[in-house]
Amino acid sequence: MENKPKILIIDDEKSILESLKILLKLEGYDIFTVESVSSAIKLIDEKNFNLIISDIKMPDMSGIDFIKYFRKEKADFISKYKQIPVILMTAYSDIKTGIEAIKLGAFDYLTKPFDNEEFKITVRRALDYFSVFNELNDLKSVCLPSGEIKGVSKAIKNVVNEISRISSAFNNILITGESGTGKELAARLVYEIYSKNSGSLKNIPFVPVNLAAIPDNLIESELFGYVKGAFTGAESDKMGLIKYADGGILFLDEIGDLPLSVQVKLLRVLQEKVYRRLGSNKEESAGIKIIAATNKDLGSLISAGKFRDDLYYRLNTINIEMPPLREHKEDIPTLISYFIKKFSKTIDSISREALSALMDYDYPGNTRELENLIERACIYCEGGDISGGDAQKEISAECLPDYIFNNAEKEKSPASAKNETGVFEKNYEFKETGGEIYMAEIADIFDRINRNRNISLPDFMKEVEKYIAANRIKKENSKLEAAKSLGLSLRSLRYILSKSGNNG
């Protein structure tokens, strides 16, 4: 039985504790509740919590004092307390308190009563953020170099279970899925399980062939080999890839690109287990098992006369469908952790805004695209920013390409964008420059939104960011100078503008 995320809720109102406990238990979390901070501190020492949710107004210690203690004094002795996210909640909409909470290290600040869906989204994001650090410190491999696949999502577990069931004895397997979903990793896992069950891992070959990378006029000779004199330039016999895979597994990636002239010869290998080299009349045995993979719709190719239906039925004895990354996003934090470990020796974390952007993105290139993004981010962060700043120890939003943020914002519905604003946008702090505090601008925006007395803190912060950024650009007449005066990078300023529809 897998471990459920453990969440501690602190509130002196029993009704609040009970309602939140019911709400989060339905989401599959393990919930603990206490009515005081002192009781919470004792329980925190005993349990390994993934998230803490605390009210601010408490009888023995305020939520602000608690987070000061938790993040500073306690974390100096127990390092895990630096990682556990804390969400603060209150019935009093106090902008100053909210800003102070975020600066002290709170993951988010929610005003009661809050929308249940907004609350669940905030909890999910906090847990995703925590899991990145958990994976970095105690890494669970997701895609090992050997080909083993692990993941927390139901979709990935179904793939692994299916492979485990059929790998001990199989005829032919067809792996389908979009580009970058890990079809070759799945094939290698089939090979490893099959090899172990055969009792001889080292003596069973695994020969991967990317058919899309071989010119059509060379595919036949590469697969079947040839004898001396078979064609101009054939000065000696050549063993084909089928022969190299004898006794093992031949993995044919991008099988949809196989020319029709070669398809009929491959069909004979599957049906009769024999083949002929080019230029030879001698039949040779083909003691191989074939795993084929494709990102194309073979049914459509058959209808168009570009793929043989009899070959399709022979290959598709067993079908494994690799899910696109957008359908198992709960694996993204673990994948990020794995790739950070793979590409960097100095980076040990990822910022909340960067993680949020990566969670929101839909990945047309799937896991391979995520891997490339993390590799790029590690290079950018280790090298410092373009202004000559120091190398970073975490992947920040500045290390990610702009299209990640623009795409994520475009894909959001208005409702979800409002719900997620608080988590996604809080890392942008407008710093003081030369003692100047932008009180005039904040007062102006206060006047502008004062008619709407129910505005939430996240929405208020969003309005402040957009308003100050736009006005600063007007005053400085330069985005670069505006970014410097606000204590932001140019990339961060562009991201704030993209949220308000002012790209440029």
C-alpha positions as CSV (number, residue, x, y, z in Angstrom):
1,M,0.0,0.0,0.0
2,E,1.5,3.3,-1.1
3,N,2.1,6.1,1.4
4,K,-0.4,8.9,1.4
5,P,0.8,12.5,1.8
6,K,0.5,13.5,5.5
7,I,-1.1,16.9,6.1
8,L,-1.3,18.7,9.5
9,I,-4.1,21.2,10.0
10,I,-3.9,23.7,13.0
11,D,-7.0,25.7,13.9
12,D,-8.7,26.5,17.2
13,E,-12.2,26.1,15.6
14,K,-13.3,22.5,15.6
15,S,-15.8,23.1,12.8
16,I,-13.0,24.3,10.5
17,L,-10.8,21.4,11.4
18,E,-13.6,18.9,10.7
19,S,-14.7,20.4,7.3
20,L,-11.1,20.6,6.0
21,K,-10.4,17.1,7.2
22,I,-13.3,15.7,5.3
23,L,-12.5,17.8,2.2
24,L,-8.9,16.6,2.0
25,K,-9.5,13.0,3.0
26,L,-11.7,12.8,-0.1
27,E,-8.6,13.8,-2.1
28,G,-6.7,10.8,-0.7
29,Y,-4.6,12.5,1.9
30,D,-3.8,11.4,5.5
31,I,-5.0,14.2,7.7
32,F,-4.0,15.1,11.3
33,T,-5.7,18.0,13.2
34,V,-4.7,19.9,16.4
35,E,-6.3,23.0,18.0
36,S,-3.1,24.7,19.2
37,V,0.4,25.5,17.9
38,S,2.0,23.9,21.0
39,S,0.2,20.6,20.2
40,A,1.3,20.9,16.6
41,I,5.0,21.4,17.5
42,K,5.0,18.1,19.5
43,L,3.2,16.2,16.6
44,I,5.6,17.6,14.0
45,D,8.5,16.1,15.8
46,E,6.9,12.7,15.8
47,K,5.5,12.6,12.2
48,N,6.9,13.3,8.8
49,F,4.4,15.7,7.4
50,N,4.3,16.8,3.7
51,L,2.3,19.9,4.4
52,I,1.2,22.1,7.3
53,I,-1.9,24.3,7.2
54,S,-2.3,26.8,10.0
55,D,-4.7,29.5,11.1
56,I,-3.1,32.8,11.9
57,K,-5.2,33.8,14.9
58,M,-4.4,31.2,17.5
59,P,-4.7,31.4,21.4
60,D,-1.1,30.3,22.3
61,M,1.0,31.5,19.3
62,S,0.0,33.3,16.1
63,G,0.5,31.7,12.7
64,I,3.1,34.4,12.0
65,D,5.1,33.6,15.2
66,F,4.7,29.9,14.4
67,I,6.3,30.2,10.9
68,K,9.1,32.3,12.3
69,Y,9.8,29.6,14.8
70,F,9.3,26.8,12.3
71,R,11.3,28.3,9.5
72,K,14.2,29.7,11.5
73,E,14.8,28.3,15.0
74,K,13.5,24.8,14.3
75,A,15.0,24.5,10.8
76,D,18.5,25.3,12.2
77,F,18.4,22.0,14.0
78,I,16.2,19.9,11.8
79,S,16.8,20.5,8.1
80,K,13.6,18.9,6.9
81,Y,11.7,21.9,8.4
82,K,13.2,24.1,5.7
83,Q,11.4,22.0,3.0
84,I,7.9,21.4,4.4
85,P,5.5,24.0,2.9
86,V,3.2,26.0,5.2
87,I,-0.1,27.4,4.1
88,L,-1.5,30.1,6.4
89,M,-5.2,31.0,6.6
90,T,-7.2,33.7,8.4
91,A,-10.7,35.2,8.5
92,Y,-9.1,38.7,8.5
93,S,-8.1,40.1,5.1
94,D,-4.9,41.9,6.1
95,I,-2.6,42.8,3.2
96,K,0.3,43.6,5.5
97,T,0.1,40.3,7.3
98,G,-0.2,38.4,4.0
99,I,2.9,40.0,2.6
100,E,4.8,39.3,5.9
101,A,3.8,35.7,5.8
102,I,5.1,35.2,2.3
103,K,8.4,36.9,3.1
104,L,8.8,34.6,6.1
105,G,8.5,31.6,4.0
106,A,4.8,30.7,3.9
107,F,3.9,28.8,0.7
108,D,0.6,30.7,0.5
109,Y,-1.9,32.8,2.4
110,L,-5.6,32.2,2.1
111,T,-8.5,34.3,3.4
112,K,-11.6,32.6,4.9
113,P,-14.0,31.7,3.5
114,F,-12.1,30.4,0.5
115,D,-13.4,28.4,-2.4
116,N,-12.9,24.6,-2.0
117,E,-11.5,24.2,-5.5
118,E,-9.0,27.0,-4.9
119,F,-8.0,25.4,-1.6
120,K,-7.5,22.0,-3.2
121,I,-5.4,23.5,-6.0
122,T,-3.2,25.3,-3.5
123,V,-2.7,22.1,-1.4
124,R,-1.8,20.1,-4.5
125,R,0.7,22.6,-5.6
126,A,2.3,22.8,-2.2
127,L,2.6,19.0,-2.1
128,D,4.1,19.0,-5.6
129,Y,6.7,21.6,-4.5
130,F,7.6,19.5,-1.4
131,S,8.0,16.4,-3.5
132,V,10.7,17.9,-5.6
133,F,12.9,18.5,-2.5
134,N,12.0,15.1,-1.2
135,E,13.0,13.4,-4.4
136,L,16.3,15.4,-4.6
137,N,17.3,14.3,-1.1
138,D,16.1,10.7,-1.5
139,L,15.9,10.1,-5.2
140,K,13.5,7.5,-6.5
141,S,14.5,6.8,-10.1
142,V,11.9,7.4,-12.7
143,C,13.7,6.5,-15.9
144,L,16.9,4.6,-15.1
145,P,19.6,4.5,-17.7
146,S,18.9,0.7,-17.9
147,G,15.4,1.3,-19.0
148,E,13.4,0.7,-15.8
149,I,10.4,2.9,-15.5
150,K,8.9,4.1,-12.2
151,G,6.3,6.7,-11.4
152,V,3.6,7.6,-8.9
153,S,0.8,8.0,-11.4
154,K,-1.7,5.4,-12.2
155,A,-1.0,5.7,-15.9
156,I,2.7,4.8,-15.5
157,K,2.0,2.1,-13.0
158,N,-0.4,0.5,-15.5
159,V,2.3,0.5,-18.1
160,V,4.9,-1.1,-15.8
161,N,2.3,-3.7,-14.6
162,E,1.4,-4.6,-18.2
163,I,5.1,-5.0,-19.1
164,S,5.8,-7.2,-16.1
165,R,2.9,-9.5,-17.0
166,I,3.8,-10.1,-20.6
167,S,7.7,-9.9,-20.6
168,S,8.4,-13.4,-19.3
169,A,7.0,-15.0,-22.5
170,F,6.0,-12.9,-25.5
171,N,5.9,-13.2,-29.3
172,N,5.7,-9.7,-30.7
173,I,4.9,-6.3,-29.1
174,L,3.7,-3.0,-30.6
175,I,4.4,0.1,-28.5
176,T,2.4,3.1,-29.5
177,G,2.4,6.7,-28.2
178,E,3.4,10.2,-29.1
179,S,7.0,11.2,-29.7
180,G,9.0,11.6,-26.5
181,T,6.7,9.4,-24.3
182,G,9.4,6.8,-23.6
183,K,8.7,4.0,-26.0
184,E,12.3,2.8,-26.1
185,L,12.5,2.9,-22.3
186,A,9.4,0.6,-22.3
187,A,11.1,-1.7,-24.8
188,R,14.3,-1.9,-22.7
189,L,12.2,-2.8,-19.7
190,V,10.6,-5.6,-21.6
191,Y,14.1,-6.8,-22.6
192,E,15.4,-6.6,-19.0
193,I,12.5,-8.6,-17.5
194,Y,12.7,-11.1,-20.3
195,S,16.4,-11.5,-19.9
196,K,16.3,-12.0,-16.2
197,N,13.6,-14.6,-16.6
198,S,15.7,-16.3,-19.1
199,G,18.6,-16.4,-16.6
200,S,21.2,-14.8,-18.9
201,L,21.1,-11.0,-19.1
202,K,24.6,-10.6,-20.7
203,N,24.1,-13.2,-23.4
204,I,20.8,-12.0,-24.8
205,P,21.2,-9.1,-27.3
206,F,19.0,-6.0,-27.5
207,V,19.4,-4.3,-30.9
208,P,17.5,-0.9,-31.3
209,V,17.0,0.4,-34.8
210,N,15.5,3.8,-35.6
211,L,14.0,3.2,-39.0
212,A,13.2,6.9,-39.5
213,A,17.0,7.6,-39.4
214,I,17.9,5.2,-42.1
215,P,17.5,6.2,-45.8
216,D,14.8,4.0,-47.5
217,N,17.3,2.6,-50.0
218,L,19.5,1.3,-47.2
219,I,16.9,-0.1,-44.8
220,E,16.8,-3.6,-46.4
221,S,20.6,-4.0,-46.4
222,E,20.9,-2.8,-42.9
223,L,18.2,-5.2,-41.6
224,F,19.0,-8.3,-43.6
225,G,22.6,-7.8,-44.6
226,Y,24.1,-8.8,-47.9
227,V,26.7,-11.0,-49.6
228,K,29.7,-9.9,-51.6
229,G,28.7,-8.7,-55.1
230,A,25.0,-8.1,-54.2
231,F,25.3,-4.6,-55.6
232,T,27.9,-2.1,-56.7
233,G,30.1,-1.4,-53.7
234,A,29.3,-4.7,-51.8
235,E,33.0,-5.8,-51.6
236,S,32.4,-8.2,-48.8
237,D,29.7,-10.0,-46.9
238,K,27.8,-7.9,-44.3
239,M,25.8,-9.3,-41.4
240,G,22.4,-7.6,-40.9
241,L,20.9,-6.3,-37.7
242,I,18.5,-9.3,-37.6
243,K,21.6,-11.5,-37.3
244,Y,23.1,-9.3,-34.6
245,A,19.8,-9.7,-32.6
246,D,19.7,-13.5,-33.0
247,G,18.6,-15.1,-29.8
248,G,17.4,-11.8,-28.4
249,I,15.2,-8.8,-29.2
250,L,15.1,-6.5,-32.2
251,F,13.6,-3.2,-31.4
252,L,12.2,-1.4,-34.5
253,D,11.5,2.2,-33.6
254,E,9.3,4.2,-36.0
255,I,7.9,1.1,-37.7
256,G,5.5,3.3,-39.6
257,D,8.4,4.6,-41.7
258,L,9.3,1.1,-43.0
259,P,9.0,1.0,-46.9
260,L,6.3,-1.3,-48.3
261,S,9.0,-3.3,-50.2
262,V,10.7,-4.2,-46.9
263,Q,7.4,-4.8,-45.0
264,V,6.7,-8.0,-46.9
265,K,10.2,-9.4,-46.1
266,L,9.8,-8.5,-42.4
267,L,6.4,-10.3,-42.5
268,R,8.2,-13.5,-43.6
269,V,10.6,-13.1,-40.7
270,L,7.6,-12.9,-38.3
271,Q,5.7,-15.8,-39.9
272,E,8.4,-18.3,-40.8
273,K,11.4,-17.1,-38.7
274,V,13.7,-17.1,-41.8
275,Y,15.2,-14.5,-44.1
276,R,17.7,-14.0,-46.9
277,R,20.5,-11.6,-47.2
278,L,20.6,-9.4,-50.3
279,G,22.1,-11.3,-53.2
280,S,21.8,-14.7,-51.5
281,N,19.6,-17.7,-52.2
282,K,20.4,-19.2,-48.8
283,E,17.8,-19.0,-46.1
284,E,19.0,-18.2,-42.6
285,S,17.1,-18.6,-39.3
286,A,15.8,-15.6,-37.5
287,G,15.7,-16.6,-33.8
288,I,14.5,-13.2,-32.6
289,K,11.6,-11.5,-30.9
290,I,10.5,-8.2,-32.3
291,I,9.3,-5.1,-30.4
292,A,8.0,-2.4,-32.8
293,A,7.2,1.2,-31.8
294,T,5.5,4.1,-33.6
295,N,4.0,7.5,-33.0
296,K,1.9,7.2,-36.1
297,D,-1.7,5.9,-36.6
298,L,-1.0,2.6,-38.3
299,G,-4.7,2.2,-39.0
300,S,-4.7,5.4,-41.1
301,L,-1.5,4.2,-42.9
302,I,-3.2,0.9,-43.7
303,S,-6.3,2.8,-45.2
304,A,-3.9,4.9,-47.3
305,G,-2.1,1.8,-48.6
306,K,1.2,2.7,-46.9
307,F,1.3,-0.1,-44.3
308,R,0.4,-3.8,-44.7
309,D,-2.5,-4.9,-42.6
310,D,-1.1,-8.5,-42.2
311,L,2.2,-7.1,-40.9
312,Y,0.2,-4.9,-38.5
313,Y,-1.7,-7.9,-37.1
314,R,1.5,-9.8,-36.7
315,L,3.3,-7.0,-34.8
316,N,0.3,-6.1,-32.7
317,T,0.0,-9.4,-30.8
318,I,0.4,-7.3,-27.6
319,N,-0.1,-3.5,-27.6
320,I,1.4,-1.2,-25.0
321,E,0.2,2.4,-25.1
322,M,2.6,5.0,-23.6
323,P,0.6,7.9,-22.2
324,P,1.4,11.5,-23.0
325,L,2.9,13.5,-20.2
326,R,-0.1,15.9,-20.0
327,E,-2.1,12.9,-18.8
328,H,0.1,12.0,-15.9
329,K,1.3,15.4,-14.7
330,E,1.6,14.1,-11.1
331,D,4.9,12.5,-12.2
332,I,6.4,15.9,-13.3
333,P,8.0,16.8,-9.9
334,T,9.7,13.4,-9.7
335,L,10.9,13.7,-13.2
336,I,12.3,17.2,-12.5
337,S,14.2,15.8,-9.5
338,Y,15.6,13.0,-11.6
339,F,16.7,15.3,-14.4
340,I,18.2,17.9,-12.0
341,K,20.4,15.1,-10.5
342,K,21.3,14.0,-14.0
343,F,22.4,17.3,-15.4
344,S,23.7,19.3,-12.4
345,K,26.0,18.8,-9.4
346,T,25.3,22.2,-7.9
347,I,21.6,22.9,-8.4
348,D,19.5,21.4,-5.6
349,S,16.0,22.8,-5.9
350,I,13.5,24.6,-8.1
351,S,11.5,27.8,-7.3
352,R,7.8,27.8,-6.8
353,E,7.0,29.9,-9.9
354,A,9.3,27.7,-12.1
355,L,7.6,24.5,-10.8
356,S,4.1,26.0,-11.3
357,A,4.9,27.0,-14.8
358,L,6.2,23.5,-15.6
359,M,3.2,21.9,-14.0
360,D,0.9,24.1,-16.1
361,Y,2.6,23.4,-19.4
362,D,1.2,20.7,-21.7
363,Y,4.4,19.3,-23.3
364,P,3.8,18.6,-27.0
365,G,7.2,16.9,-26.8
366,N,6.3,14.9,-23.7
367,T,9.0,13.6,-21.2
368,R,11.8,14.2,-23.7
369,E,10.8,17.9,-23.9
370,L,10.7,18.2,-20.1
371,E,14.2,16.6,-20.0
372,N,15.5,19.1,-22.5
373,L,13.9,22.0,-20.6
374,I,15.6,20.9,-17.3
375,E,19.0,20.4,-19.1
376,R,18.7,23.9,-20.6
377,A,17.6,25.4,-17.2
378,C,20.6,23.8,-15.4
379,I,23.0,25.3,-18.0
380,Y,21.5,28.8,-17.6
381,C,21.3,28.7,-13.8
382,E,24.9,27.3,-13.4
383,G,26.2,30.0,-15.8
384,G,24.6,32.9,-14.0
385,D,22.3,35.5,-15.7
386,I,23.2,37.7,-18.6
387,S,24.1,40.6,-16.4
388,G,26.9,38.6,-14.9
389,G,25.2,37.5,-11.7
390,D,26.3,34.6,-9.7
391,A,25.3,31.0,-10.5
392,Q,22.1,29.9,-8.9
393,K,21.5,26.9,-6.7
394,E,17.9,26.5,-7.8
395,I,16.1,26.5,-11.1
396,S,14.3,29.9,-11.2
397,A,11.7,31.1,-13.6
398,E,14.4,33.1,-15.3
399,C,16.1,29.9,-16.4
400,L,13.0,28.7,-18.4
401,P,12.1,29.9,-21.9
402,D,9.4,32.5,-22.2
403,Y,7.1,30.2,-24.2
404,I,6.6,28.0,-21.1
405,F,4.9,30.9,-19.3
406,N,3.0,32.3,-22.3
407,N,1.6,28.9,-23.2
408,A,0.6,28.0,-19.6
409,E,-1.2,31.3,-19.2
410,K,-3.0,31.0,-22.6
411,E,-4.2,27.5,-21.8
412,K,-5.7,28.5,-18.4
413,S,-9.4,29.2,-18.2
414,P,-10.3,32.5,-16.4
415,A,-11.5,30.6,-13.4
416,S,-8.4,28.5,-13.0
417,A,-6.2,31.5,-13.5
418,K,-7.9,33.3,-10.7
419,N,-7.7,30.2,-8.4
420,E,-4.0,29.7,-9.0
421,T,-2.8,33.3,-8.9
422,G,-1.8,33.3,-5.3
423,V,0.6,30.4,-5.6
424,F,2.0,31.2,-9.0
425,E,2.8,34.9,-8.6
426,K,4.0,35.5,-5.1
427,N,7.7,35.2,-5.7
428,Y,7.9,38.5,-7.5
429,E,8.8,41.0,-4.8
430,F,9.1,44.7,-5.6
431,K,12.2,45.7,-3.8
432,E,13.1,49.1,-2.4
433,T,15.5,51.2,-4.4
434,G,17.5,54.0,-2.7
435,G,15.0,54.1,0.1
436,E,12.0,54.7,-2.2
437,I,8.9,52.7,-1.4
438,Y,6.1,52.7,-4.0
439,M,3.4,53.8,-1.6
440,A,1.9,56.4,-4.1
441,E,1.4,53.7,-6.6
442,I,-0.1,51.2,-4.1
443,A,-2.4,53.9,-2.7
444,D,-3.6,54.7,-6.3
445,I,-4.4,51.0,-6.9
446,F,-6.2,50.9,-3.5
447,D,-8.4,53.7,-4.7
448,R,-9.1,52.0,-8.0
449,I,-10.2,48.6,-6.5
450,N,-11.8,50.0,-3.3
451,R,-15.3,49.6,-4.9
452,N,-14.8,45.8,-4.8
453,R,-14.5,45.1,-1.0
454,N,-14.4,41.4,-1.5
455,I,-11.2,41.3,-3.6
456,S,-8.9,38.5,-2.4
457,L,-5.3,38.9,-1.5
458,P,-4.0,37.0,-4.5
459,D,-6.1,39.2,-6.9
460,F,-4.9,42.3,-5.1
461,M,-1.3,41.2,-5.5
462,K,-1.9,40.5,-9.1
463,E,-3.3,44.0,-9.7
464,V,-0.4,45.6,-7.8
465,E,2.1,43.7,-9.9
466,K,0.5,44.6,-13.2
467,Y,-0.1,48.2,-12.3
468,I,3.4,49.0,-10.9
469,A,5.2,47.2,-13.8
470,A,3.2,49.1,-16.4
471,N,3.7,52.5,-14.7
472,R,7.4,51.9,-14.1
473,I,7.9,51.2,-17.8
474,K,6.2,54.5,-18.7
475,K,8.4,56.4,-16.2
476,E,11.7,54.8,-17.3
477,N,10.7,54.6,-21.0
478,S,12.7,51.3,-21.0
479,K,11.8,47.8,-20.0
480,L,15.4,47.1,-19.0
481,E,15.6,50.2,-16.8
482,A,12.1,49.5,-15.3
483,A,13.2,45.9,-14.4
484,K,16.3,47.2,-12.7
485,S,14.4,49.8,-10.7
486,L,11.9,47.2,-9.5
487,G,14.6,44.7,-8.5
488,L,13.5,42.3,-11.2
489,S,15.2,40.5,-14.1
490,L,14.0,41.5,-17.6
491,R,12.5,37.9,-18.0
492,S,10.5,38.3,-14.8
493,L,9.2,41.7,-15.9
494,R,8.2,40.2,-19.3
495,Y,6.3,37.4,-17.5
496,I,4.3,39.9,-15.4
497,L,3.4,41.8,-18.6
498,S,2.4,38.6,-20.4
499,K,-0.1,37.9,-17.6
500,S,-1.7,41.2,-18.2
501,G,-1.7,40.9,-22.0
502,N,1.1,43.4,-22.6
503,N,3.7,41.4,-24.3
504,G,6.7,43.0,-25.8
